[in-house]
Amino acid sequence: MFDYDAELARYHEHLWEALDVRPGNRVLDIGCGTGQITRRAARAASPGTALGIDISDPMLTQARRQAETEGLANLDFVRADAQTHPFPPGQFTVAVSRFGTMFFADTTAAFANIARALRPGALFAQLVWQPRDHQQWDTEIRAALAPGRSATTSTDKTEAAFTLADPDVATSALTTAGFTTVQVTDVREPVYYGPDADHAQAAVLHLQPARDLLSGLTPAATEHALARLHTMLATHTTAAGVWLDSRAWLITARRR
């Protein structure tokens, strides 16, 4: 399983600072993955609670296992789509999403469903990717594995990651869905792929978009593509590991 917590470690702190979780809060973590934010929110909100929601069974299994290891009892995880899940109305005082909201089929409908789950005045903080030409993790991996291939083909699995790259689109969807005081902040941090090029390449190949770029290649072409990938990752290797540049929007809003 790809380690998104390690990849996004630099972004995690920006998002956490924006949340300002207090004791007694009821926190909703949308697209919670393995539950890193859910667990931290549960500790900060106690005696309040935290709920993580995601569609990935493997990630939720790991999230539950880690929460049990840490002895956290004031949190829960549910496998469901936050766009349509019937949350109890007005249950939560804080909502958060770390690079999860871009993948909704209907962003406005999803934000409206989240708004119904929040109390008036509740904070909703999310991180979303800026346009793909600001993302080395997309442009350089793509250039290594499939040089010359268009980034906007109908089979491009990463396209959905940029549906909220235009802050005006995100602001419009949030406002229509029942949020106000939308604020958008530019955040630039590198993302982590491993301690060296070998580990980084193995991590990249856990990602479905990378595997898709290799699909259909001959064995010789695959070998060349992997060699280009390794060379590229080696150029981004530092004493602290392999890092690729990226940029995101930190978007906050309040439930009307």
C-alpha positions in Angstrom: 0.0 0.0 0.0 1.3 3.5 -0.9 2.2 5.5 2.2 0.2 8.8 1.6 1.0 9.9 5.2 4.7 9.9 4.5 4.2 11.5 1.1 2.1 14.4 2.4 3.9 14.9 5.8 4.8 18.5 5.0 1.2 19.3 4.1 -0.2 17.6 7.2 1.0 20.4 9.5 -0.5 23.2 7.4 -3.9 21.5 7.5 -3.7 20.7 11.1 -2.9 24.3 12.0 -5.9 25.5 10.1 -8.2 23.1 11.9 -7.6 24.3 15.5 -9.4 21.3 17.0 -10.5 22.0 20.6 -11.7 19.7 23.4 -15.3 18.8 22.9 -15.3 19.1 19.1 -16.9 16.5 16.9 -14.6 16.1 13.9 -15.5 14.6 10.4 -12.4 13.5 8.4 -13.4 13.1 4.7 -11.3 10.6 2.7 -9.5 9.7 5.9 -7.3 7.0 4.4 -5.3 5.3 7.1 -6.7 7.8 9.7 -3.7 9.9 10.6 -5.8 13.1 10.9 -8.7 11.2 12.5 -6.5 9.9 15.3 -4.9 13.2 15.9 -8.3 14.9 16.0 -9.6 12.4 18.4 -6.8 13.1 20.8 -7.2 16.8 20.5 -11.0 16.8 20.7 -11.4 14.5 23.7 -13.9 14.3 25.3 -15.3 15.0 21.9 -15.1 12.5 19.0 -13.8 12.0 15.5 -15.2 10.0 12.5 -13.2 9.0 9.5 -14.9 8.2 6.3 -13.3 6.5 3.2 -14.2 4.1 0.4 -11.0 2.0 0.8 -11.3 -1.2 2.9 -7.5 -1.8 3.1 -6.9 1.8 4.4 -9.7 1.6 6.9 -8.4 -1.7 8.2 -5.1 -0.1 8.8 -6.7 2.9 10.4 -8.7 0.8 12.8 -5.7 -1.3 13.7 -3.6 1.8 14.4 -6.3 3.4 16.5 -6.6 0.3 18.6 -2.8 0.2 19.1 -2.9 3.8 20.3 -5.7 3.1 22.6 -8.2 5.6 21.1 -11.8 4.9 22.0 -13.4 8.3 21.0 -13.3 7.7 17.2 -14.8 5.5 14.6 -14.4 4.8 10.9 -17.0 4.1 8.3 -16.6 2.7 4.8 -18.8 5.0 2.6 -18.9 7.8 0.1 -19.1 11.2 1.8 -21.0 12.5 -1.2 -24.1 10.4 -0.4 -23.6 9.0 3.1 -26.6 9.8 5.3 -24.8 11.7 8.1 -27.0 12.8 11.1 -27.9 16.5 10.4 -25.8 19.0 12.3 -23.7 16.4 14.1 -20.2 17.8 13.5 -18.4 21.0 14.5 -15.3 20.6 12.3 -14.8 18.9 8.9 -11.5 18.2 7.2 -10.2 16.6 4.0 -6.6 16.0 3.0 -6.7 15.8 -0.8 -9.9 13.8 -0.9 -12.6 16.2 -2.1 -11.3 16.4 -5.7 -12.6 12.9 -6.5 -16.3 13.5 -5.9 -18.5 12.8 -8.9 -20.6 15.9 -8.1 -18.6 18.4 -6.0 -21.5 20.7 -5.2 -23.8 17.8 -4.2 -21.0 16.4 -2.0 -20.3 19.7 -0.3 -24.1 20.1 0.3 -24.1 16.7 2.0 -21.2 17.7 4.1 -22.8 21.0 5.0 -25.9 19.2 6.2 -23.7 17.2 8.6 -22.2 20.3 10.1 -23.6 22.7 12.7 -24.0 26.4 11.7 -20.6 28.1 11.9 -18.7 24.9 11.7 -15.3 25.0 10.0 -14.6 23.0 6.8 -10.9 22.9 5.9 -9.5 21.0 2.9 -6.4 20.6 0.8 -6.7 20.2 -2.9 -4.1 20.2 -5.7 -3.3 23.2 -7.8 -3.0 22.7 -11.6 -0.9 19.7 -12.7 1.8 21.9 -14.3 2.7 22.8 -10.7 3.2 19.2 -9.7 6.5 17.5 -10.3 5.0 14.3 -8.9 2.8 14.3 -12.0 4.8 15.9 -14.8 8.1 14.3 -14.1 6.8 10.8 -13.4 4.7 11.0 -16.5 7.6 12.3 -18.6 9.7 9.4 -17.5 7.2 6.6 -18.0 5.4 7.9 -21.1 7.3 10.8 -22.8 5.1 12.6 -25.2 1.8 11.1 -24.0 -0.9 13.7 -23.5 -1.9 14.3 -19.8 -5.6 14.8 -20.7 -6.5 11.5 -22.4 -9.8 9.8 -21.6 -7.9 7.1 -19.8 -5.9 9.5 -17.6 -6.5 8.4 -14.0 -5.0 11.4 -12.4 -7.3 14.0 -14.1 -9.8 13.8 -11.3 -7.1 15.0 -8.9 -7.3 18.5 -10.4 -11.0 19.1 -10.5 -10.7 21.8 -7.8 -7.4 23.2 -9.1 -9.3 26.4 -10.0 -10.1 28.2 -6.7 -13.1 29.9 -8.3 -14.6 26.5 -9.0 -14.1 25.4 -5.4 -15.4 28.7 -4.1 -18.5 28.5 -6.2 -19.3 24.9 -5.2 -18.9 25.7 -1.5 -21.0 28.8 -1.7 -23.8 27.0 -3.6 -23.6 24.2 -1.1 -24.2 26.4 1.9 -20.8 27.6 3.0 -19.6 31.2 3.5 -16.3 33.1 4.3 -14.4 30.9 1.8 -10.6 31.6 2.1 -8.0 30.1 -0.3 -4.3 30.0 0.6 -1.4 29.0 -1.6 0.7 26.3 -0.1 3.9 24.9 -1.6 5.7 21.9 -0.2 7.6 18.9 -1.6 6.1 15.4 -1.4 8.1 12.4 -0.2 8.6 9.1 -2.1 11.2 7.3 -0.1 14.7 7.3 1.4 16.4 6.6 -2.0 15.7 6.1 -5.7 15.1 2.4 -5.3 12.5 2.8 -2.6 10.9 5.7 -4.4 10.5 3.8 -7.6 8.9 0.9 -5.8 6.5 3.4 -4.1 5.6 5.1 -7.5 4.8 1.7 -9.0 2.3 1.0 -6.2 0.2 3.9 -7.7 -2.4 2.9 -10.3 -1.7 5.9 -12.7 1.9 4.8 -12.9 1.0 1.3 -13.7 -1.5 2.5 -16.3 1.3 4.5 -18.1 3.3 1.2 -18.3 0.4 -0.9 -19.5 0.7 -2.1 -23.1 4.4 -1.4 -23.4 6.7 -4.1 -24.7 9.1 -5.6 -22.2 12.0 -3.6 -23.8 10.0 -0.4 -23.7 9.0 -1.1 -20.0 12.7 -1.6 -19.1 13.6 1.7 -20.7 10.7 3.5 -19.0 11.7 2.2 -15.6 15.3 3.2 -16.2 14.2 6.7 -17.0 12.0 6.8 -13.9 14.9 5.7 -11.7 17.2 8.3 -13.2 14.7 11.0 -12.6 14.1 10.0 -9.0 17.9 9.8 -8.4 18.1 13.5 -9.5 15.6 14.4 -6.7 17.4 12.4 -4.0 18.6 14.4 -1.0 20.1 13.5 2.3 16.5 13.5 3.6 15.2 11.2 0.8 13.5 11.7 -2.5 11.2 14.7 -2.8 9.2 16.1 -5.7 7.9 19.7 -5.8 4.1 20.4 -5.6 1.6 23.1 -4.8 -1.8 23.0 -3.2 -4.7 25.2 -2.1 -5.7 25.2 1.5 -9.4 26.1 1.4 -11.4 27.0 4.5 -15.1 27.9 4.8 -17.8 28.1 7.4 -21.2 26.4 7.4 -23.7 29.1 6.8 
